[in-house]
Amino acid sequence: MSKAVFSKTSSTDVVLEDAFWEADNGWDEYFLNRSVWVHMDEYCPHLLGDEDYSRIIIHSGNNSGWKYSRRLKDRDLVHAVFAEIKKPVSEKNLIELGFEKWSGSYA
């Protein structure tokens, strides 16, 4: 796992990673300097009806990317998957790790 940046954004949402990582040349779109945005957070709800999660979002631009999300009780699995993301980030590696493609909104 890369150096995590711990910042509490609310009483229930903890951001563990929020950075641009180098991407390989297989992506259709990138951010500046051939990078993708890597975001990992965990949510523990206080509102009735909300569901908890631990997730990794890989955003490649134009409202699309890859998502790996599990219930908070499975956070150890999510952390293990995060540790297996190779740099430069490749879509092939994300598929092998079980990420799902998203477009429009990753929520």
Order of alpha helices (4+ residues) and beta strands (2+ residues): beta-beta-beta-beta-beta-alpha-alpha-beta
